[in-house]
Amino acid sequence: MENPISIKRFINMKLSQIKTDKSDAKMICAYAESEGPKLWTGQFKLQITCLQMIRLVSVYFKQTTAL
């Protein structure tokens, strides 16, 4: 996962005036080659469990408010 702002700043540093999907893809590729971004590893099981619990509590609060 890479911050989109850092990629945007990289493109701005290269002074790219052309704004097409093809040129953007080339610049993102150039960013990946020069910076070597870290690979996404996903979430741990504990993080997934915590997120599910937080979402469940949120649903319960919405249901109690509706009632």
CHARMM-style PDB file with segment names, atoms N, HN, CA, C and O in Angstrom:
ATOM      1  N   MET     1       0.853  -1.164   0.000  1.00  0.00      PROA
ATOM      2  CA  MET     1       0.000   0.000   0.000  1.00  0.00      PROA
ATOM      3  C   MET     1       0.903   1.233   0.000  1.00  0.00      PROA
ATOM      4  O   MET     1       1.885   1.316   0.738  1.00  0.00      PROA
ATOM      5  N   GLU     2       0.547   2.149  -0.823  1.00  0.00      PROA
ATOM      6  HN  GLU     2      -0.250   2.081  -1.423  1.00  0.00      PROA
ATOM      7  CA  GLU     2       1.352   3.362  -0.931  1.00  0.00      PROA
ATOM      8  C   GLU     2       0.414   4.568  -0.848  1.00  0.00      PROA
ATOM      9  O   GLU     2      -0.710   4.535  -1.350  1.00  0.00      PROA
ATOM     10  N   ASN     3       0.893   5.613  -0.216  1.00  0.00      PROA
ATOM     11  HN  ASN     3       1.806   5.639   0.192  1.00  0.00      PROA
ATOM     12  CA  ASN     3       0.100   6.825  -0.072  1.00  0.00      PROA
ATOM     13  C   ASN     3      -0.049   7.505  -1.438  1.00  0.00      PROA
ATOM     14  O   ASN     3       0.956   7.795  -2.087  1.00  0.00      PROA
ATOM     15  N   PRO     4      -1.290   7.765  -1.887  1.00  0.00      PROA
ATOM     16  CA  PRO     4      -1.488   8.402  -3.193  1.00  0.00      PROA
ATOM     17  C   PRO     4      -0.856   9.781  -3.298  1.00  0.00      PROA
ATOM     18  O   PRO     4      -0.469  10.206  -4.386  1.00  0.00      PROA
ATOM     19  N   ILE     5      -0.749  10.481  -2.175  1.00  0.00      PROA
ATOM     20  HN  ILE     5      -1.064  10.135  -1.291  1.00  0.00      PROA
ATOM     21  CA  ILE     5      -0.156  11.822  -2.211  1.00  0.00      PROA
ATOM     22  C   ILE     5       1.324  11.744  -2.567  1.00  0.00      PROA
ATOM     23  O   ILE     5       1.833  12.611  -3.276  1.00  0.00      PROA
ATOM     24  N   SER     6       2.020  10.719  -2.085  1.00  0.00      PROA
ATOM     25  HN  SER     6       1.607  10.014  -1.508  1.00  0.00      PROA
ATOM     26  CA  SER     6       3.446  10.599  -2.406  1.00  0.00      PROA
ATOM     27  C   SER     6       3.629  10.308  -3.905  1.00  0.00      PROA
ATOM     28  O   SER     6       4.586  10.783  -4.517  1.00  0.00      PROA
ATOM     29  N   ILE     7       2.725   9.538  -4.486  1.00  0.00      PROA
ATOM     30  HN  ILE     7       1.948   9.152  -3.989  1.00  0.00      PROA
ATOM     31  CA  ILE     7       2.809   9.284  -5.930  1.00  0.00      PROA
ATOM     32  C   ILE     7       2.505  10.563  -6.703  1.00  0.00      PROA
ATOM     33  O   ILE     7       3.162  10.858  -7.701  1.00  0.00      PROA
ATOM     34  N   LYS     8       1.510  11.321  -6.244  1.00  0.00      PROA
ATOM     35  HN  LYS     8       0.976  11.081  -5.433  1.00  0.00      PROA
ATOM     36  CA  LYS     8       1.160  12.575  -6.909  1.00  0.00      PROA
ATOM     37  C   LYS     8       2.324  13.563  -6.860  1.00  0.00      PROA
ATOM     38  O   LYS     8       2.604  14.245  -7.846  1.00  0.00      PROA
ATOM     39  N   ARG     9       2.996  13.640  -5.721  1.00  0.00      PROA
ATOM     40  HN  ARG     9       2.768  13.086  -4.920  1.00  0.00      PROA
ATOM     41  CA  ARG     9       4.142  14.550  -5.592  1.00  0.00      PROA
ATOM     42  C   ARG     9       5.300  14.098  -6.475  1.00  0.00      PROA
ATOM     43  O   ARG     9       6.024  14.923  -7.031  1.00  0.00      PROA
ATOM     44  N   PHE    10       5.472  12.773  -6.600  1.00  0.00      PROA
ATOM     45  HN  PHE    10       4.884  12.103  -6.149  1.00  0.00      PROA
ATOM     46  CA  PHE    10       6.499  12.245  -7.489  1.00  0.00      PROA
ATOM     47  C   PHE    10       6.216  12.668  -8.932  1.00  0.00      PROA
ATOM     48  O   PHE    10       7.127  13.075  -9.652  1.00  0.00      PROA
ATOM     49  N   ILE    11       4.959  12.570  -9.347  1.00  0.00      PROA
ATOM     50  HN  ILE    11       4.219  12.239  -8.762  1.00  0.00      PROA
ATOM     51  CA  ILE    11       4.580  12.967 -10.709  1.00  0.00      PROA
ATOM     52  C   ILE    11       4.786  14.464 -10.893  1.00  0.00      PROA
ATOM     53  O   ILE    11       5.245  14.900 -11.949  1.00  0.00      PROA
ATOM     54  N   ASN    12       4.449  15.263  -9.867  1.00  0.00      PROA
ATOM     55  HN  ASN    12       4.076  14.909  -9.009  1.00  0.00      PROA
ATOM     56  CA  ASN    12       4.645  16.713  -9.965  1.00  0.00      PROA
ATOM     57  C   ASN    12       6.126  17.070 -10.049  1.00  0.00      PROA
ATOM     58  O   ASN    12       6.490  18.026 -10.734  1.00  0.00      PROA
ATOM     59  N   MET    13       6.994  16.306  -9.356  1.00  0.00      PROA
ATOM     60  HN  MET    13       6.698  15.530  -8.800  1.00  0.00      PROA
ATOM     61  CA  MET    13       8.429  16.578  -9.419  1.00  0.00      PROA
ATOM     62  C   MET    13       8.980  16.320 -10.819  1.00  0.00      PROA
ATOM     63  O   MET    13       9.946  16.959 -11.236  1.00  0.00      PROA
ATOM     64  N   LYS    14       8.373  15.393 -11.536  1.00  0.00      PROA
ATOM     65  HN  LYS    14       7.588  14.873 -11.197  1.00  0.00      PROA
ATOM     66  CA  LYS    14       8.822  15.088 -12.894  1.00  0.00      PROA
ATOM     67  C   LYS    14       8.284  16.086 -13.910  1.00  0.00      PROA
ATOM     68  O   LYS    14       8.589  16.000 -15.100  1.00  0.00      PROA
ATOM     69  N   LEU    15       7.478  17.038 -13.431  1.00  0.00      PROA
ATOM     70  HN  LEU    15       7.230  17.108 -12.464  1.00  0.00      PROA
ATOM     71  CA  LEU    15       6.910  18.102 -14.268  1.00  0.00      PROA
ATOM     72  C   LEU    15       6.121  17.554 -15.460  1.00  0.00      PROA
ATOM     73  O   LEU    15       6.249  18.038 -16.585  1.00  0.00      PROA
ATOM     74  N   SER    16       5.324  16.556 -15.194  1.00  0.00      PROA
ATOM     75  HN  SER    16       5.221  16.163 -14.280  1.00  0.00      PROA
ATOM     76  CA  SER    16       4.494  15.958 -16.234  1.00  0.00      PROA
ATOM     77  C   SER    16       3.248  16.805 -16.448  1.00  0.00      PROA
ATOM     78  O   SER    16       2.465  17.002 -15.519  1.00  0.00      PROA
ATOM     79  N   GLN    17       3.060  17.307 -17.659  1.00  0.00      PROA
ATOM     80  HN  GLN    17       3.697  17.147 -18.414  1.00  0.00      PROA
ATOM     81  CA  GLN    17       1.909  18.128 -17.989  1.00  0.00      PROA
ATOM     82  C   GLN    17       0.788  17.312 -18.638  1.00  0.00      PROA
ATOM     83  O   GLN    17      -0.365  17.743 -18.651  1.00  0.00      PROA
ATOM     84  N   ILE    18       1.119  16.152 -19.168  1.00  0.00      PROA
ATOM     85  HN  ILE    18       2.056  15.802 -19.158  1.00  0.00      PROA
ATOM     86  CA  ILE    18       0.136  15.322 -19.849  1.00  0.00      PROA
ATOM     87  C   ILE    18      -0.633  14.537 -18.790  1.00  0.00      PROA
ATOM     88  O   ILE    18      -0.037  13.921 -17.907  1.00  0.00      PROA
ATOM     89  N   LYS    19      -1.973  14.564 -18.887  1.00  0.00      PROA
ATOM     90  HN  LYS    19      -2.457  15.065 -19.605  1.00  0.00      PROA
ATOM     91  CA  LYS    19      -2.805  13.894 -17.891  1.00  0.00      PROA
ATOM     92  C   LYS    19      -3.738  12.907 -18.595  1.00  0.00      PROA
ATOM     93  O   LYS    19      -4.908  13.201 -18.841  1.00  0.00      PROA
ATOM     94  N   THR    20      -3.192  11.729 -18.914  1.00  0.00      PROA
ATOM     95  HN  THR    20      -2.242  11.490 -18.715  1.00  0.00      PROA
ATOM     96  CA  THR    20      -3.993  10.650 -19.475  1.00  0.00      PROA
ATOM     97  C   THR    20      -3.769   9.402 -18.638  1.00  0.00      PROA
ATOM     98  O   THR    20      -2.827   9.339 -17.848  1.00  0.00      PROA
ATOM     99  N   ASP    21      -4.625   8.417 -18.808  1.00  0.00      PROA
ATOM    100  HN  ASP    21      -5.391   8.468 -19.449  1.00  0.00      PROA
ATOM    101  CA  ASP    21      -4.470   7.176 -18.049  1.00  0.00      PROA
ATOM    102  C   ASP    21      -3.154   6.482 -18.386  1.00  0.00      PROA
ATOM    103  O   ASP    21      -2.492   5.923 -17.511  1.00  0.00      PROA
ATOM    104  N   LYS    22      -2.788   6.524 -19.657  1.00  0.00      PROA
ATOM    105  HN  LYS    22      -3.326   6.978 -20.367  1.00  0.00      PROA
ATOM    106  CA  LYS    22      -1.555   5.867 -20.081  1.00  0.00      PROA
ATOM    107  C   LYS    22      -0.329   6.546 -19.468  1.00  0.00      PROA
ATOM    108  O   LYS    22       0.580   5.867 -18.990  1.00  0.00      PROA
ATOM    109  N   SER    23      -0.297   7.866 -19.479  1.00  0.00      PROA
ATOM    110  HN  SER    23      -1.035   8.418 -19.868  1.00  0.00      PROA
ATOM    111  CA  SER    23       0.849   8.573 -18.900  1.00  0.00      PROA
ATOM    112  C   SER    23       0.889   8.403 -17.383  1.00  0.00      PROA
ATOM    113  O   SER    23       1.964   8.291 -16.794  1.00  0.00      PROA
ATOM    114  N   ASP    24      -0.297   8.385 -16.749  1.00  0.00      PROA
ATOM    115  HN  ASP    24      -1.171   8.476 -17.227  1.00  0.00      PROA
ATOM    116  CA  ASP    24      -0.343   8.151 -15.305  1.00  0.00      PROA
ATOM    117  C   ASP    24       0.187   6.768 -14.962  1.00  0.00      PROA
ATOM    118  O   ASP    24       0.934   6.609 -13.997  1.00  0.00      PROA
ATOM    119  N   ALA    25      -0.195   5.768 -15.746  1.00  0.00      PROA
ATOM    120  HN  ALA    25      -0.802   5.897 -16.531  1.00  0.00      PROA
ATOM    121  CA  ALA    25       0.282   4.404 -15.499  1.00  0.00      PROA
ATOM    122  C   ALA    25       1.798   4.327 -15.637  1.00  0.00      PROA
ATOM    123  O   ALA    25       2.464   3.650 -14.854  1.00  0.00      PROA
ATOM    124  N   LYS    26       2.340   5.020 -16.630  1.00  0.00      PROA
ATOM    125  HN  LYS    26       1.800   5.570 -17.266  1.00  0.00      PROA
ATOM    126  CA  LYS    26       3.795   5.033 -16.816  1.00  0.00      PROA
ATOM    127  C   LYS    26       4.493   5.696 -15.630  1.00  0.00      PROA
ATOM    128  O   LYS    26       5.539   5.226 -15.181  1.00  0.00      PROA
ATOM    129  N   MET    27       3.923   6.778 -15.128  1.00  0.00      PROA
ATOM    130  HN  MET    27       3.074   7.160 -15.492  1.00  0.00      PROA
ATOM    131  CA  MET    27       4.530   7.482 -14.000  1.00  0.00      PROA
ATOM    132  C   MET    27       4.428   6.656 -12.715  1.00  0.00      PROA
ATOM    133  O   MET    27       5.358   6.664 -11.908  1.00  0.00      PROA
ATOM    134  N   ILE    28       3.320   5.948 -12.513  1.00  0.00      PROA
ATOM    135  HN  ILE    28       2.565   5.942 -13.168  1.00  0.00      PROA
ATOM    136  CA  ILE    28       3.190   5.086 -11.345  1.00  0.00      PROA
ATOM    137  C   ILE    28       4.207   3.952 -11.424  1.00  0.00      PROA
ATOM    138  O   ILE    28       4.795   3.565 -10.414  1.00  0.00      PROA
ATOM    139  N   CYS    29       4.408   3.426 -12.625  1.00  0.00      PROA
ATOM    140  HN  CYS    29       3.930   3.741 -13.445  1.00  0.00      PROA
ATOM    141  CA  CYS    29       5.410   2.380 -12.821  1.00  0.00      PROA
ATOM    142  C   CYS    29       6.811   2.926 -12.521  1.00  0.00      PROA
ATOM    143  O   CYS    29       7.620   2.256 -11.879  1.00  0.00      PROA
ATOM    144  N   ALA    30       7.086   4.129 -12.984  1.00  0.00      PROA
ATOM    145  HN  ALA    30       6.430   4.674 -13.506  1.00  0.00      PROA
ATOM    146  CA  ALA    30       8.389   4.744 -12.719  1.00  0.00      PROA
ATOM    147  C   ALA    30       8.580   4.980 -11.217  1.00  0.00      PROA
ATOM    148  O   ALA    30       9.681   4.804 -10.693  1.00  0.00      PROA
ATOM    149  N   TYR    31       7.512   5.375 -10.532  1.00  0.00      PROA
ATOM    150  HN  TYR    31       6.618   5.517 -10.958  1.00  0.00      PROA
ATOM    151  CA  TYR    31       7.581   5.557  -9.079  1.00  0.00      PROA
ATOM    152  C   TYR    31       7.914   4.235  -8.387  1.00  0.00      PROA
ATOM    153  O   TYR    31       8.766   4.185  -7.500  1.00  0.00      PROA
ATOM    154  N   ALA    32       7.234   3.171  -8.800  1.00  0.00      PROA
ATOM    155  HN  ALA    32       6.542   3.212  -9.520  1.00  0.00      PROA
ATOM    156  CA  ALA    32       7.465   1.862  -8.179  1.00  0.00      PROA
ATOM    157  C   ALA    32       8.889   1.372  -8.425  1.00  0.00      PROA
ATOM    158  O   ALA    32       9.496   0.758  -7.548  1.00  0.00      PROA
ATOM    159  N   GLU    33       9.418   1.641  -9.611  1.00  0.00      PROA
ATOM    160  HN  GLU    33       8.924   2.140 -10.323  1.00  0.00      PROA
ATOM    161  CA  GLU    33      10.790   1.218  -9.913  1.00  0.00      PROA
ATOM    162  C   GLU    33      11.817   2.012  -9.109  1.00  0.00      PROA
ATOM    163  O   GLU    33      12.818   1.458  -8.655  1.00  0.00      PROA
ATOM    164  N   SER    34      11.569   3.302  -8.936  1.00  0.00      PROA
ATOM    165  HN  SER    34      10.756   3.752  -9.305  1.00  0.00      PROA
ATOM    166  CA  SER    34      12.573   4.132  -8.261  1.00  0.00      PROA
ATOM    167  C   SER    34      12.472   4.035  -6.730  1.00  0.00      PROA
ATOM    168  O   SER    34      13.495   4.047  -6.045  1.00  0.00      PROA
ATOM    169  N   GLU    35      11.258   3.939  -6.194  1.00  0.00      PROA
ATOM    170  HN  GLU    35      10.427   3.929  -6.750  1.00  0.00      PROA
ATOM    171  CA  GLU    35      11.077   3.968  -4.745  1.00  0.00      PROA
ATOM    172  C   GLU    35      11.019   2.582  -4.112  1.00  0.00      PROA
ATOM    173  O   GLU    35      11.349   2.426  -2.936  1.00  0.00      PROA
ATOM    174  N   GLY    36      10.608   1.584  -4.872  1.00  0.00      PROA
ATOM    175  HN  GLY    36      10.340   1.711  -5.827  1.00  0.00      PROA
ATOM    176  CA  GLY    36      10.498   0.237  -4.315  1.00  0.00      PROA
ATOM    177  C   GLY    36       9.522   0.165  -3.153  1.00  0.00      PROA
ATOM    178  O   GLY    36       9.931  -0.114  -2.026  1.00  0.00      PROA
ATOM    179  N   PRO    37       8.227   0.413  -3.403  1.00  0.00      PROA
ATOM    180  CA  PRO    37       7.256   0.416  -2.296  1.00  0.00      PROA
ATOM    181  C   PRO    37       7.135  -0.957  -1.652  1.00  0.00      PROA
ATOM    182  O   PRO    37       7.345  -1.985  -2.295  1.00  0.00      PROA
ATOM    183  N   LYS    38       6.791  -0.950  -0.367  1.00  0.00      PROA
ATOM    184  HN  LYS    38       6.620  -0.115   0.155  1.00  0.00      PROA
ATOM    185  CA  LYS    38       6.650  -2.215   0.344  1.00  0.00      PROA
ATOM    186  C   LYS    38       5.345  -2.912  -0.068  1.00  0.00      PROA
ATOM    187  O   LYS    38       4.354  -2.260  -0.399  1.00  0.00      PROA
ATOM    188  N   LEU    39       5.368  -4.227  -0.041  1.00  0.00      PROA
ATOM    189  HN  LEU    39       6.173  -4.757   0.228  1.00  0.00      PROA
ATOM    190  CA  LEU    39       4.218  -5.005  -0.446  1.00  0.00      PROA
ATOM    191  C   LEU    39       3.171  -5.037   0.654  1.00  0.00      PROA
ATOM    192  O   LEU    39       3.491  -4.970   1.841  1.00  0.00      PROA
ATOM    193  N   TRP    40       1.914  -5.140   0.236  1.00  0.00      PROA
ATOM    194  HN  TRP    40       1.654  -5.194  -0.728  1.00  0.00      PROA
ATOM    195  CA  TRP    40       0.810  -5.216   1.178  1.00  0.00      PROA
ATOM    196  C   TRP    40       0.745  -6.608   1.770  1.00  0.00      PROA
ATOM    197  O   TRP    40       0.751  -7.594   1.033  1.00  0.00      PROA
ATOM    198  N   THR    41       0.683  -6.704   3.083  1.00  0.00      PROA
ATOM    199  HN  THR    41       0.678  -5.903   3.682  1.00  0.00      PROA
ATOM    200  CA  THR    41       0.689  -8.005   3.739  1.00  0.00      PROA
ATOM    201  C   THR    41      -0.688  -8.413   4.241  1.00  0.00      PROA
ATOM    202  O   THR    41      -0.867  -9.564   4.640  1.00  0.00      PROA
ATOM    203  N   GLY    42      -1.638  -7.539   4.236  1.00  0.00      PROA
ATOM    204  HN  GLY    42      -1.493  -6.604   3.912  1.00  0.00      PROA
ATOM    205  CA  GLY    42      -2.963  -7.875   4.731  1.00  0.00      PROA
ATOM    206  C   GLY    42      -3.071  -7.625   6.220  1.00  0.00      PROA
ATOM    207  O   GLY    42      -2.183  -7.035   6.837  1.00  0.00      PROA
ATOM    208  N   GLN    43      -4.172  -8.083   6.785  1.00  0.00      PROA
ATOM    209  HN  GLN    43      -4.893  -8.562   6.284  1.00  0.00      PROA
ATOM    210  CA  GLN    43      -4.412  -7.862   8.201  1.00  0.00      PROA
ATOM    211  C   GLN    43      -4.272  -9.173   8.966  1.00  0.00      PROA
ATOM    212  O   GLN    43      -4.479 -10.260   8.427  1.00  0.00      PROA
ATOM    213  N   PHE    44      -3.920  -9.035  10.218  1.00  0.00      PROA
ATOM    214  HN  PHE    44      -3.752  -8.152  10.656  1.00  0.00      PROA
ATOM    215  CA  PHE    44      -3.827 -10.191  11.092  1.00  0.00      PROA
ATOM    216  C   PHE    44      -5.228 -10.631  11.511  1.00  0.00      PROA
ATOM    217  O   PHE    44      -6.178  -9.852  11.420  1.00  0.00      PROA
ATOM    218  N   LYS    45      -5.357 -11.851  11.959  1.00  0.00      PROA
ATOM    219  HN  LYS    45      -4.586 -12.484  12.033  1.00  0.00      PROA
ATOM    220  CA  LYS    45      -6.660 -12.367  12.372  1.00  0.00      PROA
ATOM    221  C   LYS    45      -7.247 -11.551  13.527  1.00  0.00      PROA
ATOM    222  O   LYS    45      -8.459 -11.343  13.591  1.00  0.00      PROA
ATOM    223  N   LEU    46      -6.392 -11.098  14.426  1.00  0.00      PROA
ATOM    224  HN  LEU    46      -5.408 -11.268  14.374  1.00  0.00      PROA
ATOM    225  CA  LEU    46      -6.872 -10.297  15.553  1.00  0.00      PROA
ATOM    226  C   LEU    46      -7.445  -8.966  15.064  1.00  0.00      PROA
ATOM    227  O   LEU    46      -8.467  -8.509  15.576  1.00  0.00      PROA
ATOM    228  N   GLN    47      -6.795  -8.339  14.075  1.00  0.00      PROA
ATOM    229  HN  GLN    47      -5.964  -8.710  13.659  1.00  0.00      PROA
ATOM    230  CA  GLN    47      -7.301  -7.089  13.526  1.00  0.00      PROA
ATOM    231  C   GLN    47      -8.652  -7.297  12.859  1.00  0.00      PROA
ATOM    232  O   GLN    47      -9.553  -6.473  13.019  1.00  0.00      PROA
ATOM    233  N   ILE    48      -8.805  -8.382  12.118  1.00  0.00      PROA
ATOM    234  HN  ILE    48      -8.073  -9.051  11.988  1.00  0.00      PROA
ATOM    235  CA  ILE    48     -10.065  -8.674  11.446  1.00  0.00      PROA
ATOM    236  C   ILE    48     -11.173  -8.889  12.474  1.00  0.00      PROA
ATOM    237  O   ILE    48     -12.290  -8.401  12.300  1.00  0.00      PROA
ATOM    238  N   THR    49     -10.863  -9.616  13.541  1.00  0.00      PROA
ATOM    239  HN  THR    49      -9.955 -10.012  13.683  1.00  0.00      PROA
ATOM    240  CA  THR    49     -11.841  -9.866  14.601  1.00  0.00      PROA
ATOM    241  C   THR    49     -12.268  -8.567  15.269  1.00  0.00      PROA
ATOM    242  O   THR    49     -13.454  -8.364  15.532  1.00  0.00      PROA
ATOM    243  N   CYS    50     -11.314  -7.691  15.543  1.00  0.00      PROA
ATOM    244  HN  CYS    50     -10.351  -7.857  15.329  1.00  0.00      PROA
ATOM    245  CA  CYS    50     -11.631  -6.401  16.168  1.00  0.00      PROA
ATOM    246  C   CYS    50     -12.507  -5.548  15.258  1.00  0.00      PROA
ATOM    247  O   CYS    50     -13.460  -4.924  15.723  1.00  0.00      PROA
ATOM    248  N   LEU    51     -12.196  -5.517  13.982  1.00  0.00      PROA
ATOM    249  HN  LEU    51     -11.421  -6.024  13.605  1.00  0.00      PROA
ATOM    250  CA  LEU    51     -13.014  -4.750  13.044  1.00  0.00      PROA
ATOM    251  C   LEU    51     -14.434  -5.290  12.976  1.00  0.00      PROA
ATOM    252  O   LEU    51     -15.388  -4.514  12.927  1.00  0.00      PROA
ATOM    253  N   GLN    52     -14.587  -6.609  12.973  1.00  0.00      PROA
ATOM    254  HN  GLN    52     -13.812  -7.239  13.014  1.00  0.00      PROA
ATOM    255  CA  GLN    52     -15.919  -7.199  12.951  1.00  0.00      PROA
ATOM    256  C   GLN    52     -16.706  -6.837  14.207  1.00  0.00      PROA
ATOM    257  O   GLN    52     -17.906  -6.569  14.136  1.00  0.00      PROA
ATOM    258  N   MET    53     -16.035  -6.829  15.352  1.00  0.00      PROA
ATOM    259  HN  MET    53     -15.060  -7.047  15.410  1.00  0.00      PROA
ATOM    260  CA  MET    53     -16.708  -6.478  16.602  1.00  0.00      PROA
ATOM    261  C   MET    53     -17.131  -5.014  16.615  1.00  0.00      PROA
ATOM    262  O   MET    53     -18.225  -4.685  17.072  1.00  0.00      PROA
ATOM    263  N   ILE    54     -16.274  -4.144  16.119  1.00  0.00      PROA
ATOM    264  HN  ILE    54     -15.385  -4.411  15.747  1.00  0.00      PROA
ATOM    265  CA  ILE    54     -16.606  -2.717  16.065  1.00  0.00      PROA
ATOM    266  C   ILE    54     -17.794  -2.484  15.142  1.00  0.00      PROA
ATOM    267  O   ILE    54     -18.687  -1.700  15.463  1.00  0.00      PROA
ATOM    268  N   ARG    55     -17.808  -3.163  13.995  1.00  0.00      PROA
ATOM    269  HN  ARG    55     -17.082  -3.800  13.734  1.00  0.00      PROA
ATOM    270  CA  ARG    55     -18.931  -3.019  13.063  1.00  0.00      PROA
ATOM    271  C   ARG    55     -20.220  -3.555  13.672  1.00  0.00      PROA
ATOM    272  O   ARG    55     -21.287  -2.972  13.482  1.00  0.00      PROA
ATOM    273  N   LEU    56     -20.126  -4.656  14.398  1.00  0.00      PROA
ATOM    274  HN  LEU    56     -19.259  -5.130  14.552  1.00  0.00      PROA
ATOM    275  CA  LEU    56     -21.295  -5.243  15.048  1.00  0.00      PROA
ATOM    276  C   LEU    56     -21.867  -4.300  16.100  1.00  0.00      PROA
ATOM    277  O   LEU    56     -23.084  -4.133  16.182  1.00  0.00      PROA
ATOM    278  N   VAL    57     -21.015  -3.690  16.897  1.00  0.00      PROA
ATOM    279  HN  VAL    57     -20.026  -3.826  16.831  1.00  0.00      PROA
ATOM    280  CA  VAL    57     -21.470  -2.729  17.902  1.00  0.00      PROA
ATOM    281  C   VAL    57     -22.138  -1.540  17.221  1.00  0.00      PROA
ATOM    282  O   VAL    57     -23.153  -1.036  17.700  1.00  0.00      PROA
ATOM    283  N   SER    58     -21.575  -1.098  16.116  1.00  0.00      PROA
ATOM    284  HN  SER    58     -20.750  -1.507  15.726  1.00  0.00      PROA
ATOM    285  CA  SER    58     -22.163   0.013  15.368  1.00  0.00      PROA
ATOM    286  C   SER    58     -23.556  -0.345  14.861  1.00  0.00      PROA
ATOM    287  O   SER    58     -24.471   0.476  14.928  1.00  0.00      PROA
ATOM    288  N   VAL    59     -23.719  -1.550  14.363  1.00  0.00      PROA
ATOM    289  HN  VAL    59     -22.976  -2.217  14.309  1.00  0.00      PROA
ATOM    290  CA  VAL    59     -25.038  -1.999  13.888  1.00  0.00      PROA
ATOM    291  C   VAL    59     -26.022  -2.041  15.050  1.00  0.00      PROA
ATOM    292  O   VAL    59     -27.172  -1.629  14.903  1.00  0.00      PROA
ATOM    293  N   TYR    60     -25.579  -2.538  16.206  1.00  0.00      PROA
ATOM    294  HN  TYR    60     -24.644  -2.873  16.325  1.00  0.00      PROA
ATOM    295  CA  TYR    60     -26.448  -2.593  17.373  1.00  0.00      PROA
ATOM    296  C   TYR    60     -26.893  -1.205  17.814  1.00  0.00      PROA
ATOM    297  O   TYR    60     -28.056  -1.010  18.167  1.00  0.00      PROA
ATOM    298  N   PHE    61     -25.982  -0.246  17.797  1.00  0.00      PROA
ATOM    299  HN  PHE    61     -25.037  -0.405  17.510  1.00  0.00      PROA
ATOM    300  CA  PHE    61     -26.354   1.129  18.159  1.00  0.00      PROA
ATOM    301  C   PHE    61     -27.376   1.681  17.177  1.00  0.00      PROA
ATOM    302  O   PHE    61     -28.324   2.345  17.596  1.00  0.00      PROA
ATOM    303  N   LYS    62     -27.215   1.431  15.906  1.00  0.00      PROA
ATOM    304  HN  LYS    62     -26.444   0.891  15.566  1.00  0.00      PROA
ATOM    305  CA  LYS    62     -28.173   1.920  14.914  1.00  0.00      PROA
ATOM    306  C   LYS    62     -29.530   1.257  15.098  1.00  0.00      PROA
ATOM    307  O   LYS    62     -30.563   1.906  14.933  1.00  0.00      PROA
ATOM    308  N   GLN    63     -29.540  -0.027  15.438  1.00  0.00      PROA
ATOM    309  HN  GLN    63     -28.701  -0.555  15.572  1.00  0.00      PROA
ATOM    310  CA  GLN    63     -30.808  -0.719  15.649  1.00  0.00      PROA
ATOM    311  C   GLN    63     -31.530  -0.212  16.894  1.00  0.00      PROA
ATOM    312  O   GLN    63     -32.749  -0.040  16.883  1.00  0.00      PROA
ATOM    313  N   THR    64     -30.777   0.028  17.964  1.00  0.00      PROA
ATOM    314  HN  THR    64     -29.787  -0.111  17.973  1.00  0.00      PROA
ATOM    315  CA  THR    64     -31.421   0.545  19.179  1.00  0.00      PROA
ATOM    316  C   THR    64     -31.950   1.955  18.954  1.00  0.00      PROA
ATOM    317  O   THR    64     -32.989   2.322  19.502  1.00  0.00      PROA
ATOM    318  N   THR    65     -31.248   2.741  18.159  1.00  0.00      PROA
ATOM    319  HN  THR    65     -30.404   2.442  17.714  1.00  0.00      PROA
ATOM    320  CA  THR    65     -31.728   4.095  17.846  1.00  0.00      PROA
ATOM    321  C   THR    65     -32.997   3.994  17.004  1.00  0.00      PROA
ATOM    322  O   THR    65     -33.933   4.766  17.214  1.00  0.00      PROA
ATOM    323  N   ALA    66     -33.045   3.069  16.067  1.00  0.00      PROA
ATOM    324  HN  ALA    66     -32.285   2.442  15.897  1.00  0.00      PROA
ATOM    325  CA  ALA    66     -34.231   2.916  15.229  1.00  0.00      PROA
ATOM    326  C   ALA    66     -35.435   2.462  16.039  1.00  0.00      PROA
ATOM    327  O   ALA    66     -36.564   2.871  15.770  1.00  0.00      PROA
ATOM    328  N   LEU    67     -35.186   1.609  17.040  1.00  0.00      PROA
ATOM    329  HN  LEU    67     -34.269   1.278  17.259  1.00  0.00      PROA
ATOM    330  CA  LEU    67     -36.289   1.144  17.881  1.00  0.00      PROA
ATOM    331  C   LEU    67     -36.788   2.249  18.790  1.00  0.00      PROA
ATOM    332  OT1 LEU    67     -37.717   2.034  19.569  1.00  0.00      PROA
TER     333      LEU     67
END
